[in-house]
Amino acid sequence: MYNYLSNLENIDVEIYSYDEDASDKLFLKLYDMLINKEHIYLREELKLNKKQFNILYESVVNRKVSRMNEIENLKGLGEKTIANVYRYAMEQCSWKKVVKKERQLKLPLGNQDELI
C-alpha cells in the first residue's frame, strides 16, 4: 500500500493497522451516559427524537455496537443524528485538552551596568 501511494505528489502517507481489541474511550463515555443519565434529558441534549434515542440506546446497551464508528451503520440514524451524538460525547469527555494561559516570569536584573 505504501509503495502504491508513495509515488503520488503532495501527499503524506501514513498507514495504521486496525486493532479490533483497542478500547474506544469516546464509546465508553457514551455508554456511561446512556446508563447513568435520565433518558428524557439525555435525549434532549443529544437532540434525538424518541425513535432515534431508542435505536441508539438499545444498540449500545445491548452491545450490538461496541465502537463509535459502528453507530454510523445503525438503521434509523442519519448523518445529523450521528454528528449530534459525536458532538455531545466529545463535549462531555473530561480528557479533552485544556490549554491555560501562561505568564512569562520577569527576572529581576537590577542595574544593566552590573551585567557587563
N, C-alpha and C positions, 0 to 999 in steps of 0.2 A: 504494500500500500504506500509506504514511504517513497519507494523508488518511482512509483507511478505519479505521485503528487509533487515530488521534489523538483521535477522539470518545469513546473509552472512558474511563471514570473510573478513577482509581487504577492507572494502568498507564503505565510509561515505555516509549517506543517507540524502538528503535534498529534500523536496517536496515543490513545489511552485504552487500556483493556478494562472491560466492564466486570466488576465484581458483584455478582448477584447476592453475596452474603454481606456486603457492606451495609452498615446501618444508614438510614435516611433520617437525619435529625429533624428536618422540616416535617416529614410524615409523622414522626413520633410526637412532635408538638401538636399537629393536627389531631392525632388520635387522642392525646391527652385532653385537648379542648373538647372534643366530641363526647368524651366520657364524663368530664367533670363540670362542664358549664350547663346552665339551663338551656334547653333546646330552643325555646322561643326567642331568647336574647341572642344566642349564637346565630340562629337563622337570620335574624335581622342584621347582625354585624357582618355576616358573610354575604348579605344581600341576595339570599336564595328564597325561592318560593317553597312551599311545603313539600311538593313533589321532589324538587331538586335536593332539598335537605335530606329527605328520606332516602333517596338514592345514595347520596354521599355517606350518610350515617350508616346505613345497612352494609354498604360495601367496605367501609373502613373498620367498623366494629366487628363485623363477622369475618374479617381478614380475607375478603375476596380480592382486595388490593393490599399491597404492603409497601408501596413506594408512591411518591407524589406523581411521578411520570405515568403510573398506571391509572391514575384518576382521569387522565386525558382520554382513556378508552372507554369510560363508562357511558353507556347509552342513556340519554336524557340530560346530559350536561353539555352545554355549548361552550364556545370559546370564552364568552364574557363570564360565565359562571366559574369556569376553571381559573380564569385570571383573578376573579374575586377571592377564590379560595387561596390561591398562592399569595396574593397581596396581604390578605388578613393573617395568614400563617406567618409570613415574614415579619409583619408588624408586631406580632406577639412574641417573637423569639428574643430571649434575653441575651443570646450570644452574639447578636449583631454588633458590629464595631461602633464604638462611640469615640469620637475624637474630642478631646478637651483642648481649649486654648492654652498655649504655653506662654509663659512670661520669661523674657530673657533677663538673666541676672546682670546687674550692674556691678562691676568690680570697683572698689574704692582705690583709685590710682594716686590720689594725692597730687602733689606738685609735679607737673610734667618735666621740670628740670631735674628732678631726682631720678628719673628713669634713665638718663644718659650716662 
